[in-house]
């Protein structure tokens, strides 16, 4: 799809996403897909190292990914997209954990206010603004807005420097 066709198709959406047309966006999304299990484990078990998590887990989690998931209004109209939706489910003798992560990849964040407005709108449409089962995560070029996003109930994962060269 050409850039003009993509722009035309997206023009009716509530939030226009120019970021998806950037090669950096694809690189970040591919990196995210490759590293999703360790990133999610770091959220669920924040005080444990990767080795401690591996020793602790009795069973492998069931992780399902969906790229470019549409967000729809109650009438079925598409109002936007989430770059990746990940469902995480793990059951063992010690615990059962089920979470859904809505991941928004941003090659750049030109406006923090616009980003928060968009995410809060999506959370409203998704119906989980106050649920602990669901997490909304922004993967950005750095973590300069991490504290502000966290205060708004949005997790932030910085895209690691040098990851672009790894692919």
Secondary structure, DSSP 4 states (H G I P E B T S, - for coil): --HHHHHHHHTTSSS--GGGGSHHHHHHHHHHHHHHHHHHHHHHTTTS-HHHHHHH-SS--EEEEEEEEEEE-TTS-EEEEEEEEEEEEEE-SS-EEEEEEEEEE-S--S-HHHHHHHHHHHHHHHT-TT-SSEEEEEEESSSTTHHHHHHTT-EEEEPPTTHHHH-
